[in-house]
Amino acid sequence: MKFQQRHKIDPNFNYATLPDMLLQLLVFFLLASSFVTFRGVNVFLPKAATGEIHSDQQTIITITQTGNIYLNAEQIVLTTLAQKLIPIIDKNKDQIIIVRADKSVTLQQAVEVIDIAKGIGAQRFMIATAPEEEF
């Protein structure tokens, strides 16, 4: 009498699905990474007890600890700041110019940036601050 095994387990590993799984993981991480937002340039803002959040149309000028200047997300040189701001200010004279300066930046550097913006017709300015921690 001969017995037949109907449910024999195959001990071999099928490698054909491994590339498919890796491809799906790659696509997932590529898509997921596109949803990560880039906040821009990291600076340590000075702290203030009072602050306001504005949602008007605004332009952000960032001055880093090393003295680099960014207009929105584009790194620029102080001498070309006026050339880059003129088209932005011409579109909207009431636009708010927000100066995000690192807390180690001297007041003179921030005043130079504001002076250049005022010289081309900007009228509204704000200095960005971080909220003060409450104890």
CORJO-V453399 format. One record per helix or strand of 2 or more residues. SS is the DSSP state (H for helix, E for strand). FROM is the first residue (numbers start at 1). TO is the last residue. Records with the same first field share a line. If there is no record, write none. Layout:
# CORJO-V453399
SS->FROM-TO / FROM-TO
This chain:
# CORJO-V453399
H->16-33 / 78-91 / 107-119
E->47-48 / 58-63 / 69-71 / 74-76 / 96-101 / 124-127 / 130-131
